[in-house]
Amino acid sequence: MHYSLIENGNILNRDEFGGKASKLSKLPRMGISIPRSVVLPIQTVRSVAQGSILNTDELISHFPENSLLAIRPSAQHVEWGGLQTILNVGMNERSFQKNVNDLGQEEAELNYLNFIVDYSVRVFRLDPEEFEDIRERKISHSEKIVQALEFYQSEMDEEFTQDPREQLYHCIRSMARVWDGTTARMLRRAQDAPEDSGLGLIIQEMVYQSGNGALKVGKSHLQTMSKCECRHEISYFDIVSLGKNQIKLDTTDEVRDTLNKYHTTLRSELKDEFELIFVSENNHPVILDYKIPTRTVNSEIKVAVKLVEDNIINKSDALMRIDPESLARAIHTQLGDFDREKILSRGIAASPGAASGVIVFSSKAAEEMAIKEHSCILVRPETGPEDIKGMYTAKGVLTGRGGLTSHAAVIARSLGVPCVAAATDLEFNPKEKTLVAKSGTILSEGDHITIDGSDGIVIKGFVPKVRPSLDTDFDTFLNWSDEIRDIGVRANADTLDEVAVAKGFRAEGIGLCRTEHMFFAESRLTVMREMIFRDSTEDRREVLKDLLAMQKGDFKDLFVQMTGYPVCIRLLDPPLHEFLPRDQEEIRELAEALDLPVSQIYTRMDELREFNPMLGMRGVRLGITMPEIYEMQARAIFEAAAEVEKSGLQANPEIMIPLVSANREVELIKDLVDTIALDVQDKTGSELTYKIGVMVETPRAAMRAGDLAEKSSFLSFGTNDLTQLAFGISRDDASRIIDEYLKKGVLNADPFVSIDYDGVGELLHMAVQRGRKARKDLILSICGEHSADPGTIQFCRETNFSYVSCTPYRIPIAKLAAAQCVILDEIKNGKSAKT
């Protein structure tokens, strides 16, 4: 029989003895007291489960006579546990009398009763209700013991064993078999743990809280607030209640001082702050277990920063402790406690954060709520560009369709607004203004709901929130990411609010400004629609003069806020039909504003209608067929830049041409832009510096990148559309397809979340090689929704991209992911990471 004693210097291997045993074995060599312990390795426990006989005489010989023992599970990984400790093994008449002497009659009797119940129910599967009935009877503990023993004998046809060796054997065998049972395997499967993962068992001498009764344990948590301040919290619990019933108990200075030393030692040796589970024996704390306490992301960052400041870990170690995606919980509002029975539906967690508000079914209603200063959730089957203003004013967005890269998801993340997409368990009825759950619950406009975009749930009614709190430690942590990462991080930002967030997270410029979002304000939308209804180029130019002043103001504000940094402005991309009215009320309002008959509005809408508008008259195609639109935008950019430069600030405009497929398209738009730039320079006397580049969104553009690079200073890959076109899957409908493909192994990962290396990645590789061959100083970037994904960032580093550009609220995620990529590469190459 193989087993091991936990003794000074004897460190046990986790894969052989389990995680808890491995943890405890580290303590004696640090001078930290633990109970006398013997550990059965995983293979021995497995053999017992299969019927092998265990020599418990040898095991018990390591403990003093009449000792009571605890059998604690030691799963291969601590989080794969599930079994509970069995306490007071070895209880018989002799050990009971010793227990009476140590603890007093009442506490000893309670220990004896608890063990009889545990042994009967957990080891021999007797009816727990019968024992609970005995526990509840209004009689003394001694009488309950007699009745419990009588019930055991009546069920088992034998007396309750007084032999500690037999008790120990049956307890070990029971725990081993339960671990190998169907229920335990299902629990491990639910935790994504291997079903055949191992279990070690720790046999430990029972230690009691001296002078205060049995089965009371303490929890000690020492949190380092700063170099000069610590907060030491000690609490006591009744272990029978599994830590639920707190007990008021005084802690002596001697015990507190010793625990302080233990905390300091563990912090120094194991490089973290731990919660200690202990029992005081003769005024000396003995450690039963220790663990990293449950912490928020902000607390994790605070601990990491303090450990670096105390020279316990270096900056790279600190950065590797935090999952980049978890930073979303530090940045966004999260849900507090709530009744989970009130969950109406689950969908895709499309944009993190939590929000409550009344239901509204239109952007107009959302705007009206904002005027009244009422919080609302915009509920739509799906959103479009015309919903942006409503999304901006709403506290959250809920859609019935879409996915992680749908319009609602992309815009919500950009705005920092929580969003749950594809809530397919709900029936959306915008005409009746109702939302119907599968349970039959009907919600109407004006009813309160809560959404959690971090977990993808919809909840009936209002739920309390936990507000984010970004402090100097978060800022320090972000600074360390900046020091280590080797790829640039810019922001996708269209509004001054988004720019403010980007600046707060120290973005290195704007990598994508979508100008179409600037046209959906009510005053501009009417002008835009008027331009669409003009028949001739000259008439459209005349109307565009009004938009010129508006656009110029937009760009000037951006350049001022981002002075010294590049601002990459994408020329108008969506098809014109997206600016047209969607319902009869809007059609009538437009006809009235333009003084046109309603029939003419319908006629023009029919003329602009396309079978597949996302592959139709949009992007560069619009700029070539209606050049006056791009002329207006280029003039607005350059006039704004000239005014900013004259004020003493620095404007660095970059103009991006969308949906390019051929080099001739670039030539035509570049000639147009350059001509406008020269005209503005002549009129203002300014010397303008700018770049012109291409948004690579089509497979053909990627394949012809060498040609495109000849006339372009940069290529920015719009991986959302590139992935759609490479796969032939609409991102708005992708969730239904992708989920099934992931289950059946067609795909290893969602290609709209992480770059598809084999297909889209191949296109990117080809484009980079051909582009850089044609132009060595070519700037390369990704500005799609993939850009903050750690796997995508590593791909971009390996492919020699210049920067990634993501929504402002994902900048910290992208920065940390980029820093971790560098650290992992240095570890892989055997180098010392930066500190």
C-alpha positions in Angstrom: 0.0 0.0 0.0 1.4 3.3 -1.0 0.8 6.5 1.0 2.8 9.5 2.2 3.1 11.5 5.4 3.1 15.3 5.1 6.3 16.2 6.8 8.8 19.1 6.7 10.3 19.3 3.2 8.1 16.5 1.7 6.4 18.3 -1.2 3.7 16.1 -2.8 2.9 16.1 -6.5 -0.5 17.3 -7.5 -1.0 14.7 -10.2 -0.1 11.9 -7.8 -1.8 13.1 -4.5 -4.3 15.8 -5.6 -4.3 19.5 -5.4 -5.2 20.0 -1.7 -2.6 17.6 -0.5 0.0 19.2 -2.7 -0.9 22.6 -1.2 -0.8 21.5 2.4 2.5 19.7 1.9 4.2 23.1 1.2 3.3 24.6 4.6 5.6 22.7 7.1 8.8 23.7 5.3 7.6 27.4 5.7 7.2 26.9 9.4 3.4 26.8 9.2 1.6 24.3 11.5 -0.8 21.8 10.0 -2.5 18.8 11.7 -0.7 15.4 11.5 -1.6 14.1 8.0 -1.3 11.0 6.0 -2.2 11.1 2.2 -3.5 8.3 0.0 -2.4 8.8 -3.6 -4.8 8.9 -6.5 -3.9 5.4 -7.6 -4.5 3.9 -4.2 -7.9 5.5 -3.9 -8.7 4.3 -7.4 -7.7 0.7 -6.4 -9.9 0.9 -3.3 -12.9 2.0 -5.5 -12.3 -1.1 -7.6 -12.3 -3.4 -4.6 -8.8 -3.5 -3.2 -8.4 -4.0 0.5 -6.7 -1.3 2.5 -4.4 -1.9 5.5 -5.9 0.7 7.9 -3.8 -0.7 10.8 -0.7 0.9 9.3 -2.5 4.2 8.6 -3.8 4.5 12.1 -0.4 3.7 13.6 0.8 7.2 12.5 -1.7 8.9 14.9 -1.9 9.0 18.7 -4.1 6.5 20.4 -7.8 7.4 20.5 -7.3 10.1 17.9 -10.3 11.3 15.9 -9.6 11.7 12.2 -10.9 13.8 9.4 -10.9 12.4 5.8 -10.6 15.3 3.4 -10.9 15.0 -0.4 -7.9 16.0 -2.5 -9.1 16.2 -6.1 -6.4 16.5 -8.8 -7.5 20.1 -9.3 -9.1 21.8 -6.3 -12.0 23.2 -8.4 -12.9 19.6 -9.5 -14.0 18.7 -6.0 -17.5 18.0 -4.9 -17.0 15.6 -2.0 -17.4 16.7 1.6 -15.0 16.0 4.4 -16.0 13.2 6.9 -15.2 14.3 10.4 -14.6 12.5 13.7 -13.8 9.1 12.2 -12.7 6.7 15.0 -15.4 7.8 17.4 -16.1 5.1 19.9 -16.6 4.8 23.7 -12.9 5.4 24.5 -12.4 8.3 22.1 -15.7 9.8 23.2 -14.5 9.9 26.8 -11.3 11.6 25.6 -13.5 14.1 23.7 -15.5 14.8 26.8 -12.4 15.6 28.7 -11.1 17.9 26.0 -14.4 19.7 25.1 -17.1 19.0 27.7 -20.0 16.6 27.7 -22.4 18.6 25.4 -19.9 19.3 22.6 -18.6 15.7 22.7 -22.1 14.3 22.5 -22.8 16.5 19.5 -19.6 15.3 17.8 -20.7 11.7 18.4 -24.2 12.2 17.1 -22.9 14.0 14.0 -20.5 11.2 13.2 -23.2 8.5 13.6 -25.4 10.3 11.1 -22.6 11.0 8.7 -21.3 7.4 8.8 -24.9 6.0 8.4 -26.0 8.3 5.6 -22.9 8.9 3.6 -21.1 5.6 4.0 -24.0 3.1 4.2 -26.7 5.2 2.5 -29.3 4.9 5.2 -32.4 7.2 5.1 -31.3 10.7 6.0 -34.9 11.8 6.9 -35.0 9.3 9.7 -31.8 10.8 11.2 -33.1 14.3 10.7 -36.2 13.3 12.6 -34.1 12.1 15.5 -32.0 15.3 15.5 -35.2 17.4 15.7 -36.6 15.6 18.7 -36.9 17.6 22.0 -34.6 15.2 23.9 -31.0 15.4 25.1 -28.0 14.6 22.9 -27.3 11.4 24.8 -30.8 10.2 24.1 -30.5 11.1 20.4 -27.3 9.1 20.3 -29.0 6.0 21.7 -31.9 6.3 19.2 -29.6 6.9 16.3 -27.5 3.8 17.2 -30.7 1.8 17.5 -32.0 2.9 14.1 -28.6 2.0 12.6 -28.7 -1.5 14.2 -32.3 -2.1 13.0 -31.4 -1.2 9.4 -27.9 -2.9 9.2 -28.7 -5.9 11.4 -25.5 -5.3 13.4 -24.2 -2.9 16.0 -22.5 0.4 15.1 -18.8 -0.5 14.9 -16.5 0.6 17.6 -13.4 -0.3 15.6 -11.6 2.9 14.3 -9.8 0.8 11.6 -13.1 -0.5 10.3 -14.7 3.0 10.3 -11.7 4.4 8.5 -11.8 1.6 5.8 -15.5 2.0 5.1 -15.2 5.8 4.9 -12.3 5.7 2.5 -14.0 3.1 0.3 -17.3 5.1 0.3 -15.5 8.3 -0.8 -13.5 6.5 -3.4 -16.7 4.9 -4.9 -18.7 8.1 -4.8 -15.9 9.9 -6.7 -16.1 7.2 -9.4 -19.9 7.3 -9.5 -22.1 8.6 -12.2 -23.2 11.8 -10.4 -19.6 12.9 -9.6 -18.6 12.2 -13.2 -21.5 14.4 -14.5 -20.4 17.2 -12.2 -16.9 17.0 -13.5 -18.2 17.0 -17.0 -20.2 20.2 -16.3 -17.0 21.8 -15.1 -15.1 20.7 -18.3 -13.0 18.5 -16.1 -11.9 15.0 -17.3 -14.4 12.4 -16.1 -11.5 10.1 -15.1 -9.6 12.8 -13.1 -8.2 11.5 -9.9 -8.9 11.8 -6.2 -6.4 11.6 -3.4 -7.5 11.4 0.3 -6.0 13.3 3.3 -6.4 11.5 6.6 -5.9 14.2 9.2 -5.9 14.3 13.0 -8.8 16.3 14.3 -7.9 19.5 16.0 -10.5 21.5 18.0 -10.8 25.1 18.9 -9.5 24.9 22.5 -11.9 26.1 25.2 -14.6 27.1 22.8 -16.3 23.8 21.9 -16.0 21.5 18.9 -16.2 22.0 15.2 -15.6 25.7 15.1 -13.1 26.9 12.6 -11.7 30.4 11.8 -11.1 32.2 8.6 -8.3 34.7 8.4 -7.8 37.2 5.5 -4.9 39.7 5.5 -5.3 42.2 2.7 -2.4 44.4 1.9 -3.8 47.9 1.1 -0.5 49.6 0.7 3.1 49.3 1.8 2.1 50.8 5.1 -1.4 49.5 5.6 -2.9 46.0 6.0 -6.4 44.9 6.9 -6.7 41.7 8.9 -10.1 40.2 9.2 -10.7 37.1 11.3 -14.1 35.3 11.6 -15.3 32.0 13.1 -17.9 29.5 11.8 -19.6 26.4 12.7 -18.1 23.8 10.4 -21.2 21.6 10.4 -23.1 24.4 8.6 -20.3 24.5 6.0 -19.3 28.0 6.9 -22.8 29.5 6.9 -23.3 30.1 10.6 -20.9 32.8 11.9 -19.9 32.6 15.5 -18.7 35.4 17.7 -15.3 34.4 19.1 -12.4 36.4 20.5 -9.0 36.1 19.0 -6.0 36.4 21.2 -3.1 38.7 20.3 -0.8 35.7 20.1 -3.1 33.9 17.6 -3.5 37.1 15.5 0.3 37.7 15.5 1.0 34.1 14.4 -1.6 34.3 11.6 0.0 37.6 10.5 3.3 35.8 10.2 1.7 33.0 8.2 0.0 35.4 5.8 3.3 37.2 5.3 5.2 34.0 4.7 2.6 32.7 2.2 2.5 36.0 0.4 6.3 35.9 0.0 6.7 32.2 -0.8 3.6 31.6 -3.0 3.3 35.1 -4.3 -0.4 35.8 -3.6 -2.7 36.8 -0.8 -4.6 33.9 0.8 -7.5 33.1 3.0 -6.5 30.8 5.9 -8.8 28.2 7.4 -7.6 27.4 10.9 -8.2 26.1 14.3 -6.4 27.3 17.4 -4.8 24.6 19.6 -3.4 25.8 22.9 -3.4 29.4 21.6 -1.6 28.4 18.4 -3.3 28.4 15.0 -3.1 25.2 13.0 -3.9 25.5 9.3 -6.5 23.2 7.8 -6.6 24.8 4.4 -5.7 27.9 2.5 -7.0 29.4 -0.7 -7.1 32.5 -2.9 -10.3 34.2 -1.9 -13.0 35.1 -4.4 -12.0 38.5 -5.8 -13.4 41.0 -8.3 -11.2 41.8 -11.2 -10.4 45.2 -9.6 -9.3 43.4 -6.4 -7.1 41.0 -8.5 -5.5 44.0 -10.1 -5.0 45.7 -6.8 -3.3 42.6 -5.3 -1.1 42.2 -8.4 0.0 45.8 -8.2 0.8 45.6 -4.5 2.9 42.4 -5.0 5.0 44.2 -7.6 5.4 47.2 -5.4 6.7 44.9 -2.6 9.1 43.2 -5.1 7.4 39.8 -4.7 6.6 39.4 -8.4 7.6 41.4 -11.5 5.3 43.3 -13.9 5.2 40.5 -16.3 4.0 38.1 -13.6 1.3 40.6 -12.6 0.0 41.0 -16.2 -0.2 37.2 -16.7 -2.5 36.9 -13.7 -5.5 38.6 -15.3 -7.6 37.2 -18.2 -7.9 40.1 -20.7 -11.6 39.5 -21.2 -12.3 39.8 -17.5 -11.3 43.5 -17.7 -14.8 44.1 -19.1 -16.2 43.4 -15.7 -13.9 46.1 -14.2 -14.9 48.7 -16.8 -18.7 48.0 -17.0 -21.5 48.0 -14.5 -22.4 44.5 -13.2 -25.5 42.9 -11.7 -25.9 42.6 -7.9 -27.8 39.8 -6.2 -31.2 38.9 -7.7 -33.8 36.1 -7.9 -32.7 33.9 -10.8 -36.3 32.7 -11.1 -36.9 36.0 -12.8 -34.7 35.3 -15.8 -36.9 35.5 -18.9 -34.4 34.5 -21.6 -30.8 33.8 -22.4 -29.1 35.1 -25.5 -25.7 36.1 -26.8 -23.6 38.3 -24.5 -23.0 40.8 -27.2 -21.8 43.9 -25.2 -20.7 43.7 -21.6 -22.4 45.5 -18.7 -25.8 45.5 -17.0 -28.7 48.0 -17.3 -32.3 48.3 -16.2 -35.1 50.4 -17.7 -38.5 50.5 -19.2 -39.1 48.7 -22.5 -39.3 50.8 -25.7 -39.7 49.4 -29.1 -38.4 52.3 -31.3 -35.4 54.6 -31.3 -37.9 57.5 -31.3 -39.4 56.3 -28.1 -35.9 55.9 -26.6 -35.1 59.5 -27.5 -38.4 60.6 -25.9 -37.5 58.7 -22.7 -34.1 60.4 -22.6 -35.7 63.8 -22.8 -37.9 62.9 -19.8 -34.7 61.5 -18.1 -36.2 58.0 -17.8 -34.0 55.0 -18.3 -35.0 52.6 -21.0 -34.0 49.4 -22.8 -34.3 49.6 -26.6 -36.0 46.3 -27.7 -35.8 45.5 -31.5 -36.0 42.3 -33.5 -32.7 43.7 -35.0 -31.2 47.1 -35.3 -30.0 49.2 -38.3 -28.1 52.4 -38.8 -31.3 54.5 -38.2 -31.4 53.1 -34.6 -28.0 54.5 -33.6 -29.5 57.6 -31.9 -31.9 55.5 -30.0 -29.0 53.1 -29.0 -27.0 56.1 -27.8 -29.8 57.4 -25.5 -31.0 53.9 -24.2 -29.3 52.3 -21.2 -29.2 48.9 -23.0 -30.2 47.1 -26.2 -32.0 43.8 -26.6 -32.5 42.1 -30.0 -34.2 38.9 -31.1 -31.7 38.2 -33.9 -28.0 38.8 -34.6 -24.7 37.7 -33.1 -21.4 39.0 -31.7 -20.8 40.9 -34.9 -24.3 42.0 -35.7 -25.1 45.7 -36.1 -26.5 45.9 -32.5 -23.5 44.2 -31.0 -20.9 46.3 -32.9 -22.5 49.6 -32.1 -23.3 48.8 -28.5 -19.7 47.8 -27.8 -18.6 51.0 -29.4 -21.0 53.1 -27.3 -20.2 51.1 -24.1 -23.9 50.1 -23.9 -24.9 46.7 -22.6 -26.5 44.4 -25.3 -28.0 41.0 -25.4 -28.6 39.7 -28.9 -30.4 36.7 -30.3 -32.7 36.3 -27.3 -34.6 33.6 -29.2 -36.7 32.5 -26.2 -38.6 35.8 -26.5 -41.2 36.7 -29.0 -40.7 40.3 -30.3 -43.9 42.1 -31.3 -42.9 45.7 -32.2 -46.4 46.5 -33.7 -48.3 45.3 -30.6 -45.4 46.6 -28.5 -45.1 43.4 -26.5 -42.4 40.9 -25.5 -43.6 37.4 -24.8 -41.5 34.9 -22.8 -41.7 31.1 -23.3 -43.2 31.0 -19.7 -46.1 33.0 -21.0 -45.1 36.2 -19.3 -46.1 39.2 -21.4 -44.2 42.4 -21.1 -45.5 45.6 -22.7 -43.8 48.9 -23.5 -43.2 50.7 -20.3 -42.6 47.6 -18.2 -39.2 47.3 -16.5 -36.6 44.8 -17.5 -32.9 44.3 -16.8 -30.3 42.9 -19.2 -26.8 41.6 -18.5 -24.6 41.9 -21.6 -21.8 40.2 -19.8 -23.7 36.9 -19.3 -26.4 37.3 -22.0 -29.5 37.2 -19.8 -32.8 39.1 -19.7 -34.5 39.5 -16.3 -38.0 40.7 -15.4 -38.0 43.9 -13.4 -35.3 46.0 -11.8 -32.0 44.4 -10.4 -29.5 46.3 -8.2 -26.1 47.0 -9.9 -22.5 47.1 -8.8 -20.9 50.2 -10.3 -17.3 50.0 -11.7 -14.5 51.8 -9.9 -11.3 52.4 -11.9 -8.5 53.6 -9.6 -4.8 54.3 -9.8 -4.0 50.6 -9.6 -6.0 50.0 -12.8 -4.1 52.8 -14.4 -0.8 51.4 -13.2 -1.7 48.0 -14.6 -2.5 49.5 -18.0 0.8 51.4 -18.0 2.6 48.1 -17.6 0.8 46.7 -20.5 1.9 49.7 -22.6 5.5 49.2 -21.5 5.6 45.6 -22.7 3.3 45.3 -25.7 4.9 45.7 -29.2 1.9 46.4 -31.4 -0.1 49.6 -31.5 -3.6 49.9 -30.2 -6.0 52.5 -31.6 -9.8 53.1 -31.1 -12.8 52.8 -33.4 -14.6 56.0 -32.4 -17.2 58.2 -34.2 -18.3 60.6 -31.4 -16.6 62.8 -28.9 -17.9 60.6 -26.1 -16.2 57.6 -27.6 -13.0 59.7 -28.2 -13.1 60.7 -24.5 -13.2 57.0 -23.5 -10.4 56.2 -25.9 -8.2 59.0 -24.6 -8.9 57.8 -21.0 -7.5 54.4 -22.0 -4.6 56.1 -23.9 -5.4 55.0 -27.4 -2.7 55.8 -29.9 -5.1 57.4 -32.3 -8.4 56.7 -34.1 -8.1 53.6 -36.3 -11.7 53.8 -37.7 -14.1 56.7 -37.7 -17.3 55.7 -39.4 -18.7 58.9 -41.0 -22.1 57.5 -41.7 -22.9 57.6 -38.0 -22.6 61.3 -38.1 -25.5 61.6 -40.6 -28.2 60.0 -38.4 -28.9 63.0 -36.2 -32.4 64.3 -37.0 -31.2 67.6 -38.4 -28.7 66.0 -40.7 -30.8 63.0 -41.7 -33.3 65.4 -43.4 -30.5 67.1 -45.3 -29.0 63.7 -46.3 -32.4 62.6 -47.5 -32.9 65.8 -49.5 -29.6 65.1 -51.2 -30.6 61.6 -52.1 -33.8 62.9 -53.7 -31.9 65.4 -56.0 -31.7 64.2 -59.6 -28.5 66.0 -60.8 -25.0 66.2 -59.5 -25.1 69.9 -59.2 -28.3 69.8 -57.2 -26.8 67.3 -54.9 -23.7 69.4 -54.5 -25.8 72.3 -53.5 -27.5 70.4 -50.7 -24.2 68.9 -49.6 -23.0 72.4 -48.8 -25.2 72.2 -45.7 -23.7 68.9 -44.7 -20.2 70.2 -45.4 -20.3 72.7 -42.5 -21.7 69.9 -40.2 -19.0 67.4 -41.2 -16.3 70.0 -40.9 -17.3 70.7 -37.3 -17.3 67.0 -36.6 -13.8 66.5 -37.9 -12.4 69.6 -36.3 -13.6 68.4 -32.9 -12.0 65.0 -33.5 -8.6 66.5 -34.6 -8.6 68.9 -31.6 -9.3 66.0 -29.1 -6.8 63.7 -30.8 -4.1 66.4 -31.5 -0.8 64.8 -32.4 -2.4 61.4 -33.0 -3.6 59.9 -36.3 -7.3 60.0 -37.0 -8.4 57.5 -39.7 -11.7 58.6 -41.3 -13.6 56.1 -43.4 -15.5 57.8 -46.2 -19.2 57.0 -46.5 -19.7 53.3 -46.6 -23.4 52.1 -46.4 -25.9 52.1 -49.3 -28.1 55.2 -49.6 -31.3 53.3 -48.9 -30.2 53.0 -45.2 -30.9 56.7 -44.8 -34.4 56.5 -46.2 -37.5 56.3 -44.0 -38.7 52.8 -42.8 -42.4 53.3 -42.0 -45.3 55.3 -43.2 -45.1 58.0 -40.5 -41.5 58.7 -41.5 -42.4 58.7 -45.2 -45.1 61.3 -44.6 -42.8 63.4 -42.5 -40.1 63.3 -45.2 -42.6 64.2 -47.9 -43.7 67.2 -45.9 -40.1 68.3 -45.1 -39.1 68.1 -48.8 -42.4 69.4 -50.1 -42.8 66.4 -52.3 -45.8 64.1 -52.9 -45.7 60.8 -51.0 -45.8 58.9 -54.3 -42.4 60.5 -55.3 -40.9 59.3 -52.0 -42.0 55.7 -52.8 -40.7 55.9 -56.3 -37.3 57.0 -55.2 -37.2 54.3 -52.5 -38.0 51.7 -55.2 -35.2 53.0 -57.4 -32.7 52.6 -54.6 -33.9 49.2 -53.4 -31.5 46.4 -54.0 -31.8 42.6 -53.7 -28.6 42.4 -51.6 -27.7 46.0 -50.6 -24.6 45.0 -48.5 -23.1 43.8 -51.8 -24.6 46.6 -53.9 -24.2 50.3 -54.3 -22.1 51.1 -51.2 -18.6 52.1 -50.3 -16.2 53.1 -53.1 -18.9 52.3 -55.6 -21.0 55.0 -54.2 -18.0 57.4 -54.3 -17.4 56.7 -57.9 -21.0 56.9 -59.1 -21.7 60.0 -56.9 -18.3 61.6 -56.4 -19.8 64.7 -55.0 -20.4 62.9 -51.7 -16.7 62.0 -51.2 -15.7 65.5 -52.5 -17.8 67.0 -49.7 -16.3 64.7 -47.1 -12.7 65.3 -48.3 -13.2 69.0 -48.2 -14.7 68.9 -44.7 -11.6 66.9 -43.5 -9.0 69.2 -45.1 -10.7 72.4 -44.1 -11.0 71.2 -40.5 -7.4 70.1 -40.5 -6.3 73.5 -41.9 -8.2 75.3 -39.1 -6.8 73.1 -36.4 -3.2 73.5 -37.7 -3.7 77.3 -37.7 -4.7 77.2 -34.1 -1.4 75.7 -33.2 -2.6 72.1 -32.8 -1.6 69.1 -35.0 -4.0 67.3 -37.2 -3.0 64.0 -38.7 -5.9 62.9 -41.0 -5.9 59.5 -42.7 -8.6 58.9 -45.3 -9.8 55.4 -45.8 -11.6 54.2 -48.9 -14.2 51.4 -48.1 -15.1 48.2 -49.9 -12.3 48.4 -52.5 -11.7 45.5 -54.9 -9.6 47.0 -57.7 -6.7 49.4 -58.0 -8.5 51.6 -60.5 -11.1 52.4 -57.7 -8.2 53.6 -55.5 -6.8 55.7 -58.3 -10.1 57.5 -59.0 -10.8 58.3 -55.3 -7.2 59.2 -54.6 -7.2 61.7 -57.5 -10.4 63.2 -56.2 -9.1 63.5 -52.6 -5.7 64.9 -53.8 -7.4 67.5 -56.0 -9.6 68.7 -53.0 -6.5 68.8 -50.8 -4.6 71.0 -53.3 -7.6 73.3 -53.6 -7.9 73.7 -49.8 -4.2 74.3 -49.5 -4.3 77.0 -52.1 -7.3 78.7 -50.4 -6.0 78.5 -46.8 -2.3 78.7 -47.3 -1.9 75.6 -45.2 0.5 72.8 -45.8 -1.6 69.6 -45.3 -0.1 66.3 -44.3 -2.4 63.3 -44.8 -2.5 59.6 -45.8 -4.8 57.8 -48.1 -5.5 54.1 -47.7 -7.8 51.2 -48.3 -10.2 49.2 -46.1 -9.6 45.6 -47.2 -13.0 43.9 -46.9 -13.3 41.7 -49.9 -11.3 38.5 -50.8 -10.3 40.1 -54.1 -8.9 43.1 -52.3 -6.7 40.8 -50.2 -5.5 38.9 -53.3 -4.7 42.2 -55.1 -3.1 43.9 -52.1 0.1 44.4 -54.1 -1.7 46.5 -56.6 -3.7 48.4 -54.0 -0.5 49.2 -52.0 1.0 51.1 -55.0 -1.4 54.0 -54.4 -2.1 53.5 -50.7 -0.2 54.5 -47.5 -2.0 51.9 -45.5 -4.2 48.8 -45.7 -6.8 48.4 -42.9 -8.5 45.0 -42.8 -12.2 45.1 -42.1 -12.3 41.5 -40.8 -16.1 41.6 -40.2 -17.0 41.8 -43.9 -13.9 39.9 -45.0 -15.0 37.0 -42.8 -18.6 37.2 -44.1 -17.5 37.2 -47.7 -14.9 34.4 -47.2 -17.4 32.1 -45.6 -20.5 33.3 -47.4 -22.3 33.7 -44.1 -24.1 36.8 -43.0 -22.8 37.9 -39.6 -26.3 39.0 -38.5 -27.6 35.4 -39.0 -24.4 33.6 -38.1 -25.2 32.5 -34.6 -27.7 29.9 -35.7 -25.2 28.4 -38.1 -22.0 28.8 -36.0 -23.4 27.2 -32.8 -24.3 24.0 -34.7 -21.0 24.0 -36.5 -19.1 24.3 -33.2 -21.0 21.4 -31.7 -20.4 19.2 -34.7 -16.7 20.1 -35.1 -17.0 21.8 -38.4 -15.4 24.8 -36.8 -13.0 25.0 -33.8 -14.0 28.6 -32.9 -16.5 31.3 -34.0 -14.7 32.9 -37.0 -16.5 36.2 -36.2 -14.8 36.3 -32.7 -11.4 34.9 -33.5 -9.6 35.0 -36.8 -10.1 31.9 -38.9 -6.5 31.1 -39.4 -6.9 28.6 -42.2 -9.1 30.7 -44.5 -9.4 34.4 -43.6 -5.9 34.1 -42.0 -4.5 32.8 -45.3 -6.0 35.8 -47.1 -4.4 38.2 -44.6 -1.0 36.5 -44.9 -1.2 36.8 -48.7 -2.3 40.4 -48.5 0.6 41.3 -46.1 3.2 39.6 -48.2 2.0 41.2 -51.5 1.4 44.6 -50.0 4.7 44.9 -48.2 6.5 43.6 -51.3 5.0 46.4 -53.3 5.6 49.0 -50.6 8.0 48.4 -47.7 6.6 51.3 -45.6 3.0 50.1 -45.9 1.0 50.5 -42.6 -1.1 47.4 -41.8 -3.9 47.1 -39.3 -7.1 45.3 -38.4 -10.1 47.4 -37.4 -12.8 44.7 -37.3 -14.4 43.2 -34.2 -11.7 40.6 -34.0 -9.1 43.3 -33.1 -9.2 42.8 -29.2 -9.2 39.0 -29.4 -6.0 37.6 -27.9 -5.6 35.0 -30.6 -6.1 37.6 -33.3 -3.6 39.9 -31.7 -1.0 37.2 -31.6 -1.7 36.5 -35.3 -1.3 40.2 -36.1 2.1 40.3 -34.3 3.3 37.2 -36.1 2.1 38.7 -39.4 3.9 42.0 -38.7 0.8 44.3 -38.5 1.4 47.8 -37.3 -1.6 48.1 -35.0 -5.1 46.9 -34.1 -8.1 49.2 -33.7 -11.0 48.2 -31.4 -14.0 49.8 -29.7 -12.9 52.2 -26.9 -14.1 50.0 -24.1 -12.0 47.1 -25.4 -8.8 49.0 -25.5 -7.6 47.8 -22.0 -8.5 44.2 -23.2 -6.4 44.6 -26.4 -3.5 46.2 -24.5 -3.3 43.5 -21.9 -3.7 40.7 -24.5 -0.9 42.3 -26.6 1.4 42.5 -23.6 0.7 38.8 -22.7 1.5 37.8 -26.2 5.0 39.3 -25.8 5.5 37.7 -22.4 4.4 34.3 -23.6 6.8 34.6 -26.6 9.7 35.5 -24.3 8.9 32.5 -22.0 8.7 30.2 -25.0 12.0 31.5 -26.3 13.7 31.1 -22.9 14.1 34.8 -22.4 13.4 36.8 -19.3 10.2 38.9 -19.7 10.4 42.6 -19.2 9.9 43.8 -15.7 
